[in-house]
Amino acid sequence: MKTKELRLTIPMDLMEKFEAYKSEANFSTINKAAVHLLGAALETAQGMPLSSVQVRAARVFLSWDRAGLADRAGISSARLAAFEDGAAGLDLTAVLALKSVLEEGGVAFTRAGGIDPM
């Protein structure tokens, strides 16, 4: 059987749900919880309407520089620059942090790939 390694960064709220499931001694319940956790993480990652173009547009709309956004989101300026320039991707944790910070700043992201002021 061929396998492929899959690495995901799981948001804390999903991990807390998984830990609650693990407290039950039933192995079947734990397996179901793991499947649910993985499914929720993948759904979050795939459903994330956040592209490098949207991040740059939102940052410019808010009149923030890269260093300021990177600092607020807890990532390096170099990582943000590479993402915005299309040279590198970001893990789910960084994407969620950017999305949260930009939304708190007053920008909403559309599924069509745009941004809307809140």
FIKOLZA-1660 file (N, C-alpha, C; in steps of 0.1 Angstrom, whole numbers, plus 5000, padded with zeros to 4 digits):
% residues 118
   i   px   py   pz ch aa at
   1 5008 4988 5000  A  M  N
   1 5000 5000 5000  A  M CA
   1 5009 5012 5000  A  M  C
   2 5007 5021 4990  A  K  N
   2 5014 5034 4990  A  K CA
   2 5008 5044 4999  A  K  C
   3 5016 5052 5006  A  T  N
   3 5011 5062 5014  A  T CA
   3 5017 5075 5011  A  T  C
   4 5011 5086 5014  A  K  N
   4 5016 5099 5012  A  K CA
   4 5014 5107 5025  A  K  C
   5 5025 5113 5029  A  E  N
   5 5024 5121 5042  A  E CA
   5 5016 5134 5039  A  E  C
   6 5008 5137 5048  A  L  N
   6 5000 5150 5048  A  L CA
   6 5002 5157 5061  A  L  C
   7 5006 5169 5060  A  R  N
   7 5009 5177 5071  A  R CA
   7 4999 5189 5071  A  R  C
   8 4992 5191 5082  A  L  N
   8 4982 5202 5084  A  L CA
   8 4985 5209 5097  A  L  C
   9 4983 5221 5097  A  T  N
   9 4983 5229 5109  A  T CA
   9 4968 5231 5112  A  T  C
  10 4965 5226 5124  A  I  N
  10 4951 5225 5128  A  I CA
  10 4947 5237 5137  A  I  C
  11 4937 5245 5134  A  P  N
  11 4933 5256 5143  A  P CA
  11 4930 5251 5157  A  P  C
  12 4933 5259 5167  A  M  N
  12 4931 5255 5181  A  M CA
  12 4917 5250 5185  A  M  C
  13 4907 5256 5179  A  D  N
  13 4893 5252 5183  A  D CA
  13 4890 5238 5178  A  D  C
  14 4896 5234 5167  A  L  N
  14 4894 5221 5162  A  L CA
  14 4901 5211 5171  A  L  C
  15 4913 5214 5175  A  M  N
  15 4921 5206 5184  A  M CA
  15 4914 5204 5197  A  M  C
  16 4908 5214 5202  A  E  N
  16 4901 5213 5215  A  E CA
  16 4889 5203 5214  A  E  C
  17 4882 5204 5202  A  K  N
  17 4871 5194 5200  A  K CA
  17 4877 5180 5200  A  K  C
  18 4888 5178 5193  A  F  N
  18 4894 5165 5192  A  F CA
  18 4898 5160 5206  A  F  C
  19 4904 5168 5214  A  E  N
  19 4908 5164 5227  A  E CA
  19 4896 5160 5235  A  E  C
  20 4885 5167 5234  A  A  N
  20 4873 5163 5241  A  A CA
  20 4868 5149 5237  A  A  C
  21 4869 5146 5224  A  Y  N
  21 4865 5133 5219  A  Y CA
  21 4875 5123 5225  A  Y  C
  22 4888 5126 5225  A  K  N
  22 4897 5116 5230  A  K CA
  22 4895 5112 5245  A  K  C
  23 4888 5121 5252  A  S  N
  23 4886 5118 5266  A  S CA
  23 4877 5106 5268  A  S  C
  24 4869 5102 5257  A  E  N
  24 4861 5090 5257  A  E CA
  24 4870 5078 5254  A  E  C
  25 4868 5068 5261  A  A  N
  25 4876 5056 5260  A  A CA
  25 4874 5047 5248  A  A  C
  26 4863 5050 5241  A  N  N
  26 4859 5042 5229  A  N CA
  26 4868 5045 5217  A  N  C
  27 4875 5035 5213  A  F  N
  27 4884 5036 5201  A  F CA
  27 4877 5041 5189  A  F  C
  28 4865 5035 5186  A  S  N
  28 4857 5039 5175  A  S CA
  28 4854 5054 5175  A  S  C
  29 4850 5059 5186  A  T  N
  29 4847 5073 5188  A  T CA
  29 4860 5082 5185  A  T  C
  30 4871 5077 5189  A  I  N
  30 4884 5085 5187  A  I CA
  30 4887 5085 5172  A  I  C
  31 4885 5073 5165  A  N  N
  31 4887 5073 5150  A  N CA
  31 4877 5083 5143  A  N  C
  32 4865 5082 5147  A  K  N
  32 4855 5091 5141  A  K CA
  32 4859 5106 5144  A  K  C
  33 4864 5109 5156  A  A  N
  33 4868 5123 5159  A  A CA
  33 4880 5127 5150  A  A  C
  34 4889 5118 5148  A  A  N
  34 4901 5120 5139  A  A CA
  34 4897 5123 5125  A  A  C
  35 4887 5115 5120  A  V  N
  35 4882 5117 5106  A  V CA
  35 4875 5131 5106  A  V  C
  36 4867 5134 5116  A  H  N
  36 4860 5147 5116  A  H CA
  36 4870 5158 5117  A  H  C
  37 4880 5157 5125  A  L  N
  37 4891 5168 5126  A  L CA
  37 4898 5170 5113  A  L  C
  38 4902 5159 5106  A  L  N
  38 4909 5161 5094  A  L CA
  38 4899 5167 5083  A  L  C
  39 4887 5162 5083  A  G  N
  39 4878 5168 5073  A  G CA
  39 4875 5182 5075  A  G  C
  40 4874 5186 5088  A  A  N
  40 4871 5200 5091  A  A CA
  40 4883 5209 5087  A  A  C
  41 4895 5204 5090  A  A  N
  41 4908 5211 5086  A  A CA
  41 4909 5213 5071  A  A  C
  42 4906 5202 5064  A  L  N
  42 4907 5203 5049  A  L CA
  42 4896 5212 5043  A  L  C
  43 4884 5211 5049  A  E  N
  43 4873 5220 5044  A  E CA
  43 4877 5235 5047  A  E  C
  44 4883 5237 5058  A  T  N
  44 4887 5251 5061  A  T CA
  44 4898 5256 5051  A  T  C
  45 4907 5247 5049  A  A  N
  45 4918 5251 5040  A  A CA
  45 4913 5253 5025  A  A  C
  46 4904 5244 5021  A  Q  N
  46 4899 5245 5007  A  Q CA
  46 4889 5256 5005  A  Q  C
  47 4882 5259 5016  A  G  N
  47 4871 5269 5015  A  G CA
  47 4876 5283 5018  A  G  C
  48 4889 5284 5020  A  M  N
  48 4895 5297 5024  A  M CA
  48 4896 5306 5012  A  M  C
  49 4888 5316 5012  A  P  N
  49 4888 5325 5000  A  P CA
  49 4899 5336 5002  A  P  C
  50 4912 5331 5002  A  L  N
  50 4923 5340 5005  A  L CA
  50 4934 5337 4996  A  L  C
  51 4936 5346 4986  A  S  N
  51 4948 5345 4977  A  S CA
  51 4958 5356 4980  A  S  C
  52 4969 5354 4974  A  S  N
  52 4980 5364 4976  A  S CA
  52 4975 5378 4971  A  S  C
  53 4968 5378 4960  A  V  N
  53 4963 5390 4954  A  V CA
  53 4953 5397 4964  A  V  C
  54 4944 5389 4971  A  Q  N
  54 4935 5395 4980  A  Q CA
  54 4943 5400 4992  A  Q  C
  55 4953 5393 4997  A  V  N
  55 4961 5398 5009  A  V CA
  55 4967 5411 5005  A  V  C
  56 4973 5412 4994  A  R  N
  56 4980 5425 4990  A  R CA
  56 4970 5436 4988  A  R  C
  57 4958 5433 4982  A  A  N
  57 4948 5443 4980  A  A CA
  57 4943 5448 4993  A  A  C
  58 4940 5439 5002  A  A  N
  58 4935 5442 5016  A  A CA
  58 4945 5451 5023  A  A  C
  59 4958 5447 5023  A  R  N
  59 4968 5454 5030  A  R CA
  59 4969 5468 5024  A  R  C
  60 4969 5470 5011  A  V  N
  60 4970 5483 5005  A  V CA
  60 4958 5491 5009  A  V  C
  61 4946 5485 5008  A  F  N
  61 4933 5492 5011  A  F CA
  61 4934 5497 5025  A  F  C
  62 4940 5490 5035  A  L  N
  62 4941 5494 5049  A  L CA
  62 4953 5503 5051  A  L  C
  63 4960 5506 5041  A  S  N
  63 4972 5514 5042  A  S CA
  63 4983 5509 5052  A  S  C
  64 4984 5495 5052  A  W  N
  64 4994 5489 5060  A  W CA
  64 5006 5485 5052  A  W  C
  65 5017 5486 5058  A  D  N
  65 5029 5481 5051  A  D CA
  65 5031 5466 5054  A  D  C
  66 5040 5459 5046  A  R  N
  66 5041 5445 5048  A  R CA
  66 5046 5441 5062  A  R  C
  67 5055 5449 5067  A  A  N
  67 5061 5446 5081  A  A CA
  67 5050 5447 5091  A  A  C
  68 5041 5457 5090  A  G  N
  68 5030 5459 5100  A  G CA
  68 5021 5447 5100  A  G  C
  69 5017 5443 5087  A  L  N
  69 5007 5432 5086  A  L CA
  69 5014 5419 5091  A  L  C
  70 5026 5417 5087  A  A  N
  70 5034 5405 5091  A  A CA
  70 5035 5404 5107  A  A  C
  71 5038 5415 5113  A  D  N
  71 5039 5416 5127  A  D CA
  71 5025 5413 5134  A  D  C
  72 5015 5419 5129  A  R  N
  72 5001 5416 5135  A  R CA
  72 4997 5402 5133  A  R  C
  73 5001 5395 5122  A  A  N
  73 4997 5381 5120  A  A CA
  73 5007 5371 5126  A  A  C
  74 5018 5376 5131  A  G  N
  74 5028 5367 5137  A  G CA
  74 5036 5359 5127  A  G  C
  75 5038 5365 5115  A  I  N
  75 5047 5358 5105  A  I CA
  75 5058 5368 5101  A  I  C
  76 5068 5363 5095  A  S  N
  76 5079 5372 5091  A  S CA
  76 5075 5380 5079  A  S  C
  77 5082 5391 5077  A  S  N
  77 5079 5400 5066  A  S CA
  77 5084 5393 5053  A  S  C
  78 5094 5385 5054  A  A  N
  78 5099 5377 5042  A  A CA
  78 5089 5367 5038  A  A  C
  79 5083 5360 5047  A  R  N
  79 5072 5350 5043  A  R CA
  79 5060 5357 5037  A  R  C
  80 5056 5369 5042  A  L  N
  80 5045 5376 5037  A  L CA
  80 5049 5381 5023  A  L  C
  81 5061 5386 5021  A  A  N
  81 5065 5391 5008  A  A CA
  81 5065 5380 4998  A  A  C
  82 5070 5368 5002  A  A  N
  82 5071 5357 4992  A  A CA
  82 5057 5352 4989  A  A  C
  83 5047 5353 4998  A  F  N
  83 5034 5349 4995  A  F CA
  83 5027 5359 4986  A  F  C
  84 5028 5372 4990  A  E  N
  84 5022 5382 4981  A  E CA
  84 5028 5382 4967  A  E  C
  85 5040 5379 4966  A  D  N
  85 5047 5379 4952  A  D CA
  85 5044 5366 4945  A  D  C
  86 5037 5356 4951  A  G  N
  86 5034 5344 4945  A  G CA
  86 5046 5334 4944  A  G  C
  87 5056 5337 4952  A  A  N
  87 5068 5328 4952  A  A CA
  87 5067 5317 4962  A  A  C
  88 5058 5318 4971  A  A  N
  88 5056 5307 4982  A  A CA
  88 5042 5307 4987  A  A  C
  89 5038 5295 4992  A  G  N
  89 5025 5294 4998  A  G CA
  89 5027 5296 5013  A  G  C
  90 5016 5295 5020  A  L  N
  90 5016 5296 5035  A  L CA
  90 5008 5285 5041  A  L  C
  91 5012 5281 5053  A  D  N
  91 5004 5270 5060  A  D CA
  91 4991 5276 5065  A  D  C
  92 4982 5267 5068  A  L  N
  92 4969 5270 5073  A  L CA
  92 4969 5280 5084  A  L  C
  93 4978 5278 5094  A  T  N
  93 4979 5287 5105  A  T CA
  93 4981 5302 5101  A  T  C
  94 4991 5303 5092  A  A  N
  94 4995 5317 5087  A  A CA
  94 4983 5323 5079  A  A  C
  95 4977 5315 5071  A  V  N
  95 4965 5320 5063  A  V CA
  95 4954 5324 5072  A  V  C
  96 4951 5316 5082  A  L  N
  96 4940 5320 5091  A  L CA
  96 4944 5333 5099  A  L  C
  97 4957 5334 5103  A  A  N
  97 4961 5346 5110  A  A CA
  97 4960 5358 5101  A  A  C
  98 4964 5357 5089  A  L  N
  98 4963 5369 5080  A  L CA
  98 4948 5372 5078  A  L  C
  99 4940 5362 5075  A  K  N
  99 4926 5365 5073  A  K CA
  99 4920 5372 5085  A  K  C
 100 4923 5367 5097  A  S  N
 100 4917 5373 5109  A  S CA
 100 4922 5387 5111  A  S  C
 101 4934 5390 5110  A  V  N
 101 4940 5403 5111  A  V CA
 101 4934 5413 5101  A  V  C
 102 4933 5409 5089  A  L  N
 102 4928 5418 5079  A  L CA
 102 4913 5420 5080  A  L  C
 103 4905 5410 5085  A  E  N
 103 4891 5412 5088  A  E CA
 103 4889 5421 5100  A  E  C
 104 4898 5419 5110  A  E  N
 104 4897 5429 5121  A  E CA
 104 4900 5443 5117  A  E  C
 105 4908 5444 5107  A  G  N
 105 4911 5458 5102  A  G CA
 105 4900 5464 5093  A  G  C
 106 4890 5456 5089  A  G  N
 106 4879 5461 5082  A  G CA
 106 4877 5456 5068  A  G  C
 107 4883 5445 5064  A  V  N
 107 4882 5440 5051  A  V CA
 107 4875 5426 5051  A  V  C
 108 4866 5424 5042  A  A  N
 108 4859 5411 5041  A  A CA
 108 4864 5405 5027  A  A  C
 109 4866 5392 5027  A  F  N
 109 4870 5385 5015  A  F CA
 109 4858 5378 5008  A  F  C
 110 4858 5379 4995  A  T  N
 110 4847 5373 4988  A  T CA
 110 4852 5360 4981  A  T  C
 111 4842 5351 4979  A  R  N
 111 4845 5338 4973  A  R CA
 111 4850 5340 4958  A  R  C
 112 4846 5351 4953  A  A  N
 112 4849 5354 4939  A  A CA
 112 4864 5359 4937  A  A  C
 113 4871 5360 4949  A  G  N
 113 4885 5364 4948  A  G CA
 113 4887 5379 4950  A  G  C
 114 4877 5386 4955  A  G  N
 114 4879 5400 4958  A  G CA
 114 4879 5404 4972  A  G  C
 115 4879 5417 4975  A  I  N
 115 4878 5421 4989  A  I CA
 115 4866 5432 4989  A  I  C
 116 4860 5433 5001  A  D  N
 116 4850 5443 5003  A  D CA
 116 4853 5450 5017  A  D  C
 117 4852 5463 5017  A  P  N
 117 4853 5470 5030  A  P CA
 117 4841 5466 5038  A  P  C
 118 4843 5465 5051  A  M  N
 118 4832 5461 5060  A  M CA
 118 4825 5474 5065  A  M  C
% end
